[in-house]
Each structure stands twice: as structure tokens, then as C-alpha cells.
Amino acid sequence: MRTSSNRRPSEIHSSFFSVAARRVLAVLSAAVFAVTGCGTPKAAPAVPNPEVEVATVLQKDVPIFSEWVATLDGYINAQIQPQVAGYVIRQTYKEGSFVRKGRILFQIDPRPFQALLDQAKAQLAQSQAQLGKTEMDVNRDTPLAKERAIAQSQLDNDVQAKQAAQAAVKAAEALVEQARLNLEFTDVKSLVDGIAGIAQVQIGNLVNPTTVLTTVSQVDPIKANFSISEQEYIHYADRINAQTQKEIPSGGPLFDLILADGSLYSHKGSALLTNRQVDTATGSIQIVCSFPNPKNELRPGQFGRLRAAPEVRNGALLVPQKAVTELQGTYQLAVVGADNKVSIRAIKVGDRVGPEWIVESGVKAGELVIVEGLQKVQNGSTVKMKQVRPARGD
């Protein structure tokens, strides 16, 4: 066996070259493998379908509510004025309190009117005495005239005098009645049950029939006045006119009264009347409602908002307002089909009803519309429904 020390130089050189070559080839192979591996394109990971929240298109009868600003007014506002002139000597009511019809509110000095009544009674007594004398003259002269003991003309004069005395008695009785009424009018009374306002005069003031002493307002029920536009009146004219033909209006919508503090009044009101004309200055017509007011909580002059549903849309299609997208005056919905693909549809919208929106055209009842995740989708894309909102109740 030959050892390395016995090899020839040419063999040693060839062996070294073989080892070196193998090492170079290994390095080149690794480099080629690395280059080849880096250059091979990897498959892109799949993009997951966007998750969206959807709601069902509902179909049901929907009352269409409207609101109007209203001013409250007394059902009857009676201005209390004296019927005779004189000095106010007494105020017999508490301002702002409830008074009954016939309650004395003020008293005017009665003494001049008592004197006039006494004078009228005296004139009546005088007229009655004169009537008695003429009756005796007629009774005495009637048989004498039949016997031609006196001239017929004398009896005729007696009869005429009696008729004149009878007329004088009636005139005197009328004067007594007038004087008695004037004396009663010195007690100024309330004409209605209601809340009496602040007195406009003081004790000692000289008043006359044109003087307003105070105002008493009947507030149970109480009126609420509001106005609707001419266009609204034309729309509801048939129902308004049919209702106002009844002596006791009924069958119209009930009204809610929202007070100035935002609270809802506990009683509902009903339409009472419609004014006879459209205001040419504002183009509106006045409507009057009435509300029960058993505790006198409401007072004339208060402001509030009336809310009612004068019409009902039968079979209206409803979608959440969040599902509707407005773009340059047009409205769109993203509808998810049975294959989970999105269809962007142009729709025509109607009235808003709370959080819902009435859709006039573009969708059908039962279809699913996207309410959350609209920014993630486009027409034709596939989505994953994360949640289906439960059916909205009435």
C-alpha cells in the first residue's frame, strides 16, 4: 500500500483540486438554490369577506305624526265690565282664584241707585192712585150715561183718562224694574265658572260700562290654538270639513300636548273647530283643539307643541335611517341577497318615523339591508353577516 508520502507531486495536486472543486460546487449549488428559492412568487393570502350588520325591511301600517306650535287660551274668556256707572267700594274675590258663576266680584256704591228705585216706586204709587180715581169715574158715570143723566162725551173722557192712567202705571212699573236692575248691577258678578284674573281697578275708582274690571277664563276644558299651512289644509280638507259639520266633533285624531319643559301632558285633546278663512298675511288657517283640564294645570297664554297622526300609511316599507346613504340628493341602500352579495340600489324615500324611514320604491318587504359596515362594501362584493337585527316592534 502506497502512503501519501510516497505519492508523486502530480497526484497530490490533482487530489487537492478535486476537493476544492467539490467545495466550490457545493457553495454554488447553495447559492443557486437560495436564488431560485427567493425568486419563486408566493401565493397571496385570501382577503376575508367584510362583516356587516343587517336589518330586515319591514312592512306595516304606520301613523304619520306631525307637530305644531300651539298657544293655550281659555275656553271662554269673559271680560267683567259694570253695567252701571259709579264708585267701586269693595272687591270681594281673591285674584287668581277659582270663582263660580254668579259670584260677586266687585261692588259699586248702591246708594244713588237705591234712591232712584225709591223715586220710581213713588211714581208708580202715584200712577196707581190716578188709575184708581179714573176707574171710579168710569164706574160712576157708566150707568148715568145709559140713563142720559150725563152726556156721553163725559163718559168717553172718563174712559180715555182711565186708559191713560193704565199706561202711566205700566210706565212707572217699568221704571221701578229698571231701577231695581240698576241696583242689582252694583254687585258685579262672574259670568262663568273659571279663574279670575288680576283686578284692573282699585277701590275708589269711578267706573262705567266701558271699564274692564277683570277677566274670568273658563279653563276646563281649555283651548289650544295652532295653524296649518294652506297646503296642509287642502290635503286634509275633506276630513276637516266632515268633522266640523258635527255639533260634537268626534272621530278625528287625538292630540298630545308637549309642555314648555318637554313633559307630556297627561290628557289627550281633540279637534274642536277650524277657522272660517285662511290668513292672507301668513297663508295659514287656524285650528282649535280642546284639552280636559280638571286640575287647572294649564293656563291661557302658555305655549306648547301639539303632536298628532292625522293620517296612516297602510303597508309602508320601513328601513332604519342608518341604512340610508344620501349622495348628491339621491338616496341609496346596500341590499344583501341570498348569496351574500351586495346590491347598491337607488331608492325613493318618504317620511321619517322615529328611527325608521319610509321607502317609497327600490326594496321589498323582507329583504336585508346593511346598517353597519357600509364603508366596507361595494356593489357586487360578498359579505359576511355578523348580526341580523331583530324585527323592530310597533
Residue pairs with C-beta under 8 A, 6 or more apart in sequence:
4 12
48 384
49 340
49 381
49 382
49 383
49 384
50 373
50 376
50 377
50 381
50 383
50 384
51 373
51 383
51 384
51 385
51 386
52 336
52 370
52 372
52 373
52 374
52 376
52 377
52 383
52 384
52 385
52 386
53 370
53 371
53 372
53 373
53 385
53 386
53 387
53 388
53 389
54 336
54 368
54 369
54 370
54 371
54 385
54 387
54 388
54 389
55 319
55 320
55 323
55 368
55 369
55 371
55 388
55 389
55 392
56 366
56 367
56 368
56 369
56 388
56 389
56 391
57 317
57 318
57 319
57 359
57 363
57 364
57 365
57 366
57 367
57 368
57 369
58 317
58 318
58 319
58 356
58 365
58 391
58 392
59 315
59 316
59 317
59 318
59 365
59 366
60 315
60 316
60 318
60 394
61 312
61 313
61 314
61 315
61 316
62 312
62 313
62 316
62 318
62 353
62 356
62 358
63 309
63 311
63 312
63 313
64 309
64 310
64 311
64 312
64 313
64 351
64 353
65 307
65 308
65 309
65 353
66 307
66 308
66 309
66 310
67 258
67 305
67 306
67 307
68 226
68 227
68 228
68 305
68 306
69 226
69 303
69 304
69 305
69 306
70 224
70 225
70 226
70 257
70 289
70 303
70 304
70 305
70 306
71 224
71 225
71 226
71 301
71 302
71 303
72 222
72 223
72 224
72 225
72 298
72 299
72 300
72 301
72 302
72 303
72 304
73 222
73 223
73 224
73 225
73 300
73 301
74 194
74 195
74 217
74 218
74 219
74 222
74 223
74 300
75 217
75 218
75 219
75 220
75 221
75 222
75 223
75 290
76 192
76 194
76 217
76 218
77 215
77 216
77 217
77 218
77 300
78 190
78 191
78 192
78 194
78 215
78 216
78 217
78 218
79 212
79 215
80 105
80 106
80 188
80 190
80 191
80 212
80 213
80 214
80 215
80 216
81 209
81 210
81 211
81 212
81 213
82 106
82 108
82 185
82 188
82 207
82 208
82 209
82 211
82 213
83 182
83 185
83 209
84 108
84 113
84 182
84 185
84 186
84 209
85 206
85 207
85 208
85 209
86 108
86 109
86 112
86 113
86 186
86 206
86 207
87 108
87 109
87 204
87 205
87 206
87 207
88 106
88 107
88 108
88 201
88 202
88 203
88 204
88 205
88 207
88 213
89 107
89 108
89 109
89 203
89 204
90 106
90 107
90 203
91 105
91 106
91 199
91 203
92 103
92 104
92 105
92 106
92 107
93 99
93 103
93 104
93 105
93 190
93 196
94 196
95 196
95 197
95 198
95 199
95 214
96 195
96 196
96 197
96 198
97 195
97 196
98 193
98 194
98 195
98 196
98 296
99 105
99 190
99 193
99 194
99 195
99 196
99 216
100 190
100 193
101 189
101 190
101 191
101 192
101 193
102 189
102 190
103 189
103 190
104 187
104 188
104 189
105 188
105 189
105 190
105 196
105 213
105 214
105 216
106 187
106 188
106 199
106 201
106 213
107 186
107 187
107 188
108 185
108 186
108 187
108 188
108 207
109 186
110 183
110 186
113 179
113 182
113 183
113 185
113 186
114 183
116 179
116 182
116 183
117 176
117 179
117 180
117 182
117 183
119 179
120 172
120 175
120 176
120 178
120 179
121 176
121 179
123 172
123 175
124 169
124 172
124 173
124 175
124 176
126 172
127 165
127 168
127 169
127 171
127 172
128 169
128 172
130 165
130 168
131 162
131 165
131 166
131 168
131 169
133 165
134 158
134 161
134 162
134 164
134 165
135 162
135 165
137 158
137 161
137 162
138 155
138 158
138 159
138 162
141 150
141 154
141 155
141 158
142 155
144 150
144 155
145 151
145 152
145 154
145 155
188 213
190 196
190 216
191 216
192 216
192 218
193 218
194 216
194 217
194 218
194 219
195 216
195 217
195 219
195 296
195 299
196 214
196 215
196 216
197 214
197 215
197 216
197 217
198 214
199 213
199 214
200 211
200 212
200 213
200 214
201 207
201 211
201 213
205 211
207 213
217 300
219 293
219 296
219 298
219 299
219 300
220 292
220 293
220 294
220 296
221 290
221 291
221 292
221 293
222 290
222 291
222 293
222 298
222 299
222 300
223 272
223 288
223 289
223 290
224 255
224 257
224 269
224 288
224 289
224 290
224 291
224 304
224 306
225 286
225 287
225 288
225 289
226 286
226 287
226 289
226 306
227 279
227 282
227 284
227 285
227 286
227 287
228 236
228 284
228 285
228 287
229 283
229 284
230 278
230 283
230 284
230 285
233 240
233 274
233 278
233 285
236 310
236 311
239 252
239 310
240 271
240 274
240 287
241 274
243 249
243 250
243 251
243 252
243 271
244 273
244 274
249 270
249 271
249 272
249 273
250 270
252 270
252 271
253 271
253 308
253 309
253 310
254 268
254 269
254 270
254 308
255 268
255 269
255 270
255 271
255 289
255 291
255 306
255 307
255 308
256 264
256 265
256 268
256 269
256 306
256 307
256 308
257 264
257 265
257 267
257 269
257 291
257 304
257 305
257 306
258 264
258 265
258 304
258 305
258 306
258 307
259 265
259 302
259 304
260 302
260 303
260 304
265 291
265 297
265 298
265 304
267 291
267 292
267 293
268 291
269 289
269 290
269 291
269 292
269 306
270 289
270 290
271 287
271 288
271 289
272 288
272 289
272 290
273 287
273 288
274 285
274 286
274 287
274 288
275 285
275 286
275 287
275 288
277 285
278 284
278 285
279 285
279 286
289 306
291 298
313 350
313 351
313 358
316 350
316 353
316 358
317 358
317 359
317 360
317 363
317 364
317 365
318 353
318 356
318 357
318 358
318 359
318 392
319 333
319 356
319 357
319 359
319 363
319 369
320 355
320 356
320 357
320 369
320 371
320 389
320 392
321 352
321 355
321 356
321 357
322 355
322 371
322 372
323 333
323 334
323 357
323 369
323 370
323 371
323 374
324 331
324 332
324 333
324 347
324 349
324 357
325 331
325 332
325 333
325 334
325 374
326 332
330 346
331 346
331 347
331 348
331 349
332 344
332 345
332 346
332 347
333 344
333 345
333 347
333 359
333 362
333 363
333 369
333 370
334 342
334 343
334 344
334 345
334 369
334 370
334 374
334 377
335 342
335 343
335 344
335 345
335 363
335 367
335 368
335 369
335 370
336 342
336 343
336 368
336 369
336 370
336 383
336 385
337 343
339 382
340 382
340 383
340 384
340 385
341 380
341 381
341 382
341 383
342 370
342 377
342 378
342 379
342 380
342 381
342 382
342 383
343 379
343 380
344 378
344 379
345 362
345 363
346 362
347 359
347 360
347 361
347 362
347 363
348 359
348 360
348 361
348 362
349 357
349 358
349 359
349 360
350 357
350 358
350 359
350 360
351 357
351 358
352 358
356 392
363 369
368 385
368 388
370 377
370 383
371 389
372 386
373 383
373 386
376 383
377 383
